[in-house]
Amino acid sequence: MHLRWIATLVLACTLSAVSSAQPPAPDAGIIGIGHIAYRASDFDREIAFLGKLGFEQSFVIANDGKPMEAFVKINDRQFFEIYAQTNPAQPLGWMHVCYEAGDLNALYKFLAEGGLKPSAVRKAGAGNLISSTNDPDGRVTEFTQYMPGSRHTLDRGQHLGAHRVATELLGFNLTAANFVAEKQFFIDLGFEAQEAGANVRFTALGAPGLHIELLPARRGLQPQVLFPVADARQTEKQLKEAGLAAERNGRLVFVRDPDGNAFVFLETGAKNK
């Protein structure tokens, strides 16, 4: 598992398009990752784990006074969205990725014209515009545009943990049972793609630093999220001091949450903001 990140990240990050699809203008299409959502077996325990990474809860959405959904801040534009498991039949772990759009209505038009059938753009409960579609494996993919007065926007400058292990979500890797169809799905979203052996890497014109890698499904492989850090040794030390079972392999540090979801920290030399 560790070696695939090593093999991926020592290669060049500049990607070349393998499709003639033309996405919206870079500042109107996908410009980053807004949040990644997980369903947790123990809601409070998952929030506590993220707290050990230095990420603070921004706000919570409750049902009849019971917390059901929490937004945990990475930075002012990136969050983890944590859902409580309400019955044992609900699968745990990765639920969806939500991409930030510069102009969600423009992105919606592009996706609809490409045949992806996104849901109508609407205002979500937190006050931002949102739309979604399903990928070939049946997973939800969301798109959002932050709006003035939304709970995310009003929280800017707040809940930025002083001891965050990282201050940016660089990207993720994701497995796909319908690999060929999933690759085309990403291209249809407007991503540029590059073959990487058996895998495919993607980035967006509006987010050239974004790292997404698609892998063929194999037993035991799970999605991983990736963060840049200045010093892998220091990151390993910080995680262990927080009581986490961190493991370092060269420039990469690995840790898992209580449900086994993988968090990967890559030494890039860049200092936290």
Protein Blocks (a to p, Z undefined) as FASTA:
>chain_A
ZZmmmmmmmpcfbdcdfbfbdcddfklmcfbdfbdcdddfblklmmmmmmmnopacfbdc
deehiafbdcddfblmbccdddddfbfklcghjfbdcdddfblmlmmmmmmmnonopacd
dddfkopacdddddfkopacddddddehiaklmmgoiaiafkbfbfcdfbdcdddfklml
mmmmmmmnopacddehjbccdddfklmmbccddddddehiacddddddfblklmmmmmmm
nopacddehjaccdddfkopacddddehiacZZ
